[in-house]
Amino acid sequence: MQRRDFARAAVLLPFASALQAQTPAWPQRPIKFILSQPAGAGPDILARYLADQLGRLWNQSIVVDNKPGGQNVIGAQAAARSPADGYTFYYATTAAMVTNAFTFKALPYDPVKDFVPVRLVGRSPFVIAAAANFPAKDLAEAIAMAKAQPGTVSIATEGPKTFSGMLADSVAAKAGVKLNHVPYTKAPEAIQDVIGGRVQLVCLPDAALTAFIKSGQIKPLAISTAQRQASMPHVPALSETFPGFEYTGWNGVFAPAGTPSDVVARVNRDIETVLRQPEVAARLQQLGSLAEQKMSVAEFDAFMRGEHARWRDIVKALGITAE
């Protein structure tokens, strides 16, 4: 009996070896991260930093492919149409994967059906700020000014249907005031107009404002997280003015639908390994992203379902019409 088993194993062994040779360990070649933002933008800087860390871990290069334009549509569509072979991923933000679904009448990609959630990387707080000489010292005083002088307080955002625009409108709605939107396509121009007094307030990601806050040209009035942040301990969270209010963007990694589940699980685990390194978390915070140090594929999938429900309610409450 034992002799027959040995003989059988001897026959099967070459076939097993051949099968192993046909299924090499991943990754065997360079990997691509597609982005919807231009080179040098906040998400691009974050993606390149993460790519560098993962490239060292995998001993493979990661190419960052910038495809900006169309409010993330161009990059998202390119990522959705990419081969689901485990070598192309989409480094995405909230706008591309959630809010676009409610502000566009039609999209050439489906954020739910065309992608598999891989890993949340970090959450990006937004800050409502003003010029250093603005008379209000905090958000409550700015709201009081807007109430006392209706229609005179303006706020620089990326547009009423963008993340910063919807945050500004949400705050105004909760406060019962009207803030005049002044849309900008470039954050530096918005900040300079606030410093120059042409616009009273600005709402942008904290990474865009950090240098100006440190130089004393801009003063932060509130941060959109649920609690105060260690990087800005003196800045009140919006929840201190509006209990339970939290409004942060995020960035994460997705794969085209159909990507092998073992590759998705591997990338999830390896991103977690990277994000748990204290120096990586510290660097991400400097870049305006709070590292999400623990999240499985299933947890990210549940997070995404919750985000779609939350943003559906926000857009409906603001009366935004899809165009």
Secondary structure, 3 states (H helix, E strand, C coil): CHHHHHHHHHHHHHHHHHHHHHCCCCCCCCEEEEECCCCCCHHHHHHHHHHHHHHHHHCCCEEEEECCCCCCHHHHHHHHCCCCCCCEEEEEEHHHHHHHHHHCCCCCCCCCCCEEEEEEEEEECEEEEEECCCCCCCHHHHHHHHHHCCCCCEEEECCCCCHHHHHHHHHHHHHCCCCEEEECCCHHHHHHHHHCCCCCEEEEEHHHHHHHHHHCCEEEEEECCCCCECCECCCCEHHHHCCCCCCCEEEEEEEECCCCHHHHHHHHHHHHHHHCCHHHHHHHHHCCCEECCCCCHHHHHHHHHHHHHHHHHHHHHHCCCCC
